[in-house]
Amino acid sequence: MLNRLVYLVMAGTMTLVGLTFILHYFSDVLPLASTEPQLVWRFEMAFLLTAAQWTALSVVTLGWIAVVVITWKSMRTRTPM
């Protein structure tokens, strides 16, 4: 269980880093075949990338909280009082 959570957190972190990189450095990329004005496409794509970025951030945060709680509970059960 703990290994899967750590892998989930690592994959979410890599996704978050990738989305942040795309949003930061390629914000002016145009589609190959676009009939819409440039600004409409940029706003829609920026919204989708930002939503994916926030989703990845929430997955990473909840995953780390779960890892900390599982680790803390397992340490508590092993330590005699």
N, C-alpha and C positions, 0 to 999 in steps of 0.2 A: 504494500500500500504506500509506504513512504517513498520507495523508489519511483513509483508511478507519479506521485505528486511532485517529486523533484524534477523528473523529466518533463512534466507538464509546465512547471515554472520555468525551466530552461527554454523550452520551445516558445512559451509565451513571451519571455524576455527577448529572444531572438526576433520574434515577430514584431514586438514593440520597437526594437532598435531599427529593423528594416523599414517599418512604416514611418518612423521619425526621420530616418535618412531620406526617404522618398519625399516627404512633405517639406523637408528643409532645403534640399538641393535641387529637386526637380519640380518645383512648383509651377513652372511655366511651360511644361511639356504639352504639346498639342496632339490631338488624335490624328491618326493617319487619314481617315476619311470622315470628316466632320462637315455637316451641312449647317450646323448651328453656329451662332456667333461664339467667338473665343471665350468671352467672359462667362457665358452660361455654362459651358462645358467645364471651365476651371472651377466655378463655384460648386457644381454638382460633384465633381471628382474630389475636391477638397473636403466637402461634407462627408462623402463616403470614406475617405481615408482617415479623417478625424474620428468618425464613429468607430471605425475598425481599431484605431489607436486607443481610444478610450476603453473599448471592449477588451483589448489585449492587456491594458493596464489593470483593469478590474480582475481579470483571470489571474494575472501574476500576483496581485495583492491578496486575493482570496486563497490562492495556492500557498503563498508564504505563511499566511495566518494558519492554515491547516497544518503545514509542516511544523511550525512552532508549537502548536497545541498538541499534536501527536507526540512530538519529542518531549515536551514538558510532562505530559501524562505518563509516558513510558518511564521517564526518570523518577517520577513520584511513586510509581508502583514498585520500582526496584529498590528505592531507598527505605531502610527500616526506620520506623519512628521511635 
